[in-house]
């Protein structure tokens, strides 16, 4: 048994998932992204809390150290946040091309954006009551928010991103006050709009994370295992070098941790060297495949990264969210992640 740090996670190779988990079938249609709720009103509020209880128990039981909400209280990782803001018209949705690859029905910005009330703070406070383990809460990143709506007011992606960053910072500070230990910003757009990442993306992200004492994470991925994404990945060639553009900028940034895809991806593992000094949340679980990894496969993926990140800076994780997977597969993948990290932890302890 390895030493545990103050927060209760193992000091070496703690495990944590990126974000979403399948919702129970009584709450939303399984294996569907943006699935509509099956409950309404008070029953929905109660159902969301019950789902949080379930995902906390599943993660704990399967050996996950830093617990997530599994996105049980939101329909979508970006639009659910946006829809809570003033200045956004979510009744009149528009279909726009997002991440430069697929069309989605999204809300429209029609005036100055503002957060009149907390979005997820109550949910996070409830999650806090369910466990003494460290908890992580994910928010969309400013650039990914801008890329997941239709803007009919600002006319500048950078200006709107900075407005969103200020709003995200308010929310993140309140999540921290509610007991959240790790605040994660999801920025899949960082793998697509490289010039914007350089010109204002990282600056907007830092604005969102400004002044937080909680650990800050940026998650950059190649998306859920849906067809539009797997088709896109097929065009990226033998080596996926997208991180090469953002990592040097993030290495110089105030963000503590970078979450990236690794297992079954074509990301050259040596790109991790570009964020030397940062904590690395490495994806050792493929979310685009229903095949459950073996603990040895997970350990192999994590071990390969150790040439480029110090062991005490490595967090074992998934490539992305697991919402679209069958529930039993996602649960078994949690177990594989924990078992693989434990295997490597033992190996490192024996080598000492
Ligand atoms: Zn992702």
Boltz pocket constraint, residues with backbone or C-beta under 6 A from the ligand:
constraints:
  - pocket:
      binder: B
      contacts: [[A, 18], [A, 188], [A, 219], [A, 220], [A, 221], [A, 222], [A, 223], [A, 224], [A, 319], [A, 320], [A, 321]]
      max_distance: 6.0
